[in-house]
Amino acid sequence: MYANWVTFNLGAGKRQQVEEMGKKFRPSLEKMKGFESVMFLGNDETGEYGALVTWETKEDAETAFQAMFPQLQDAVKGLVKEPPRRVLFEVIKA
């Protein structure tokens, strides 16, 4: 299993915007091959928000990232000071 961890800073107090983005993106993610789960996370004080999405395979994670990242960039355009960041992790089951 693999996980895409994507973070971005919208500024403090933007939880509602992130909740709306989550509602917009969740259905598309759930329909993609290899989807396992998604969690949206945030720190409303610092403005740092993100999504952790798990996938069956590395290839599923890569394909999903390539498909969804441009949509995320459009969604946060003009709201962030720097582009969203992504890290790919292999999930370690201990």
Residue pairs with C-beta under 8 A, 6 or more apart in sequence:
1 36
1 54
1 55
1 56
1 57
1 90
1 91
1 93
2 54
2 55
2 56
2 57
2 58
2 60
2 61
2 88
2 89
2 90
2 91
3 52
3 53
3 54
3 55
3 61
3 88
3 89
3 90
3 91
4 51
4 52
4 53
4 55
4 61
4 64
4 65
4 86
4 87
4 88
5 50
5 51
5 52
5 86
5 87
5 88
5 89
6 50
6 51
6 53
6 69
6 72
6 84
6 85
6 86
7 48
7 49
7 50
7 84
7 85
8 48
8 49
8 50
8 72
8 76
8 80
8 83
8 84
8 85
9 46
9 47
9 48
9 49
9 80
9 81
9 82
10 17
10 18
10 47
10 49
10 76
10 79
10 80
11 47
11 79
12 44
12 45
12 46
12 47
13 44
13 47
14 42
14 44
14 47
14 49
14 79
15 42
15 44
15 49
17 79
18 40
18 42
18 49
19 40
21 40
21 72
21 75
21 76
22 38
22 40
22 51
24 75
25 38
25 51
25 68
25 71
25 72
25 75
26 38
28 68
28 71
29 35
29 38
29 53
29 64
29 68
30 38
32 60
32 63
32 64
32 67
33 60
33 63
34 55
34 56
34 57
34 59
34 60
34 61
34 63
34 64
35 53
35 55
35 56
35 60
35 64
36 53
36 54
36 55
36 56
37 53
37 54
38 51
38 52
38 53
38 54
39 51
39 52
39 53
40 49
40 50
40 51
41 49
41 50
41 51
41 52
42 48
42 49
42 50
43 49
53 61
53 64
54 91
55 61
55 64
58 88
58 90
61 88
62 88
65 86
65 88
69 84
69 86
72 84
73 83
73 84
76 84
